[in-house]
Amino acid sequence: MREQPPAITDEVGSGAAWRAVTNSSYALVEFALPIAVALVVTPVVVEGLGPSAFGVLSLVAVTLGLFGLLDLGIGGAAMRAVAQHVEQGDLDSAARVLGTVVTTLLCIGLVGAAVIAMVTPFLVSQLLSIPTELQSDARIAFYVSAIGFPVVLIVGAFASVPKAVQRFDLSTRVAVVFSTVGPLATVALVVSGQGLPAIATASLAINVVAGIVYYRLSRRLLGGRRFRMGIDTALLRGLARFGGWFIVASLGVTILYQVDKLLLGSLLSVAAVTYYVVPGSLANRIQGAVGAATQIVFPVSSALFVRGRQGGLVRLYRDGTRLTFLLAAALGVPMAVFAEPFLRYWLSPEFAERSSVVMIMLVGTYMLLGLTGVAWGLGFGSGRAKVNALFAMGMGALDIGLLLVLVGPYGITGAALAYLLSAAIGVPALISYIERNVVGLSGHEFLVQWARVLPAVVLQVVGALLLRVVAVSLVPTIVAMTATAVALPVLYLLLRLATPGDRALLDQFIGRLRRRHPSRWR
């Protein structure tokens, strides 16, 4: 008999809350391991390639992100459709959705690859400030990335299936493996004297393997169903109607996450991109961890709306809002407080001088963006992708406008400030709107949930500032940052700020650990 995934909303109250907590633990793994890998990899790669070549490598990734908009939002719409079909027990329809999506993305990917190849000479020679001696390697890297573009789209389609059926344990394991293998392969190539073309080729090969793994995993999770290649036009029209706003939302997100780097590469230099991207990639792990922890909101809220469970939505919103603030602060405060000594000992005093203020601002930005995770998921889960799209476009447009004003006089610091200001204006507005119009609350309930955690965050900040005195080399700095991160949930419990539901989840978590590893609790 084929495996039947459990209904998403079984035991909505405790079940969904438990999944949120376990998903947060998987998010922490996704956060911690790449950070550990980056601690080893980044100094080697930056020194081996040089700031300019590293900046080119970053801009290749940015370009792929921009062209990812060509998926027309179909991938995000497909995840919602798969989640709803699985909730209803209709795995055949879920497989049919995936077959149509993969075929469509393959066609789009081939078109996108051709476009990337055509614009590469313009990007390398005219738009981006790439030194002449790097332009040949940069062209090859862009061409190889063009070949890999359809692969990236298809990998994304298959990777959405574990999330749609809420098997975040499996998606985390696969993501951790490939997010580790990629950087280690880059280090090996740099150490052996290889450059941008070899790194781009290795990335392509790793994505192909990832696609195979996610394909096999998707088949297993959908009960062994085959994904027939072909386009169901009626199904595609339905996805496109919802996906139309997904593409607008994706455009806004892409502007927020990618265009600033492209503009810096054009207005300043590719070396400036390196001094912006390296601290930004660390700060972005905060939003990545919170985003991974709140991925459950999209499929769960879709299922709750199908079943009309408004009470479950309210619980999901309140608990998610409070706990995502706890997670974002736990990760963000130590990264901001220890930004300067961390960059100094990890890379160099020069790097710290140029990038520490940028890192502090970007940490604040990604903390704010991470806090939209619950509202963002509810917007898509309720079918109101238009709301997310308009807010994302508004924040993206504001960011670009501020960047063009500030980057001239203030360089990369101005770019980081523009990003922070756009998030500070847009994030509360988005959360308040979703709270009022989707969840049916006051529009400021999120502030109440944040305020519940705030006393513990204040003490965490004070403790972090006191621990700055031990940041005399890299290892003590990392230890102090880790202690500061762990301190926040401990303070949250000791100060009795946790709700009875939070404590019940903690007891459940400890109980499951005891049952899974009884020898460690004797």
URNOR-V409857 format. One record per run of one state. SS is the DSSP state (helix for helix, strand for strand, loop for the rest). FROM is the first residue (numbers start at 0). LEN is the number of residues. If there is no record, write none. Layout:
# URNOR-V409857
ss	from	len
SS	FROM	LEN
SS	FROM	LEN
This chain:
# URNOR-V409857
ss	from	len
loop	0	11
helix	11	38
loop	49	1
helix	50	21
loop	71	2
helix	73	14
loop	87	3
helix	90	37
loop	127	4
helix	131	33
loop	164	3
helix	167	24
loop	191	4
helix	195	26
loop	221	11
helix	232	35
loop	267	2
helix	269	24
loop	293	1
helix	294	13
loop	307	2
helix	309	28
loop	337	1
helix	338	8
loop	346	2
helix	348	22
loop	370	2
helix	372	9
loop	381	3
helix	384	55
loop	439	5
helix	444	26
loop	470	3
helix	473	21
loop	494	5
helix	499	17
loop	516	1
helix	517	4
loop	521	1
